[in-house]
Amino acid sequence: MEWVIALLGIGCVFFVLQVIVDYVRYKRAVEPKLEQMEAAKADLKARIAAAEGDLEETRQALDPAKEEVARLEREYHEIHEEITAELEKQRSSWRPPSPPSRA
């Protein structure tokens, strides 16, 4: 009976050693990939920061243009209202010609 317990003990030790060996192999295979992903992550963060900087510069460059567009739109609406008012004025003052008199 003692030999059964000894065999179970040896089997458990062998199983634990196998688990440890598999873990070490897996860790060796995964570590380079993790390091590569961390490097890619850092690179992407740097590219995002650069793109955000470019975006801010572009926004600052566009602010004067936006103001100019808004000014031109206001001017367009004012002129459109003046034209509409003038057309209404001309329509209200226009009278059809009187028929010729027969004398």
Long-range contacts (C-beta under 8 A, 24 or more apart in sequence): none
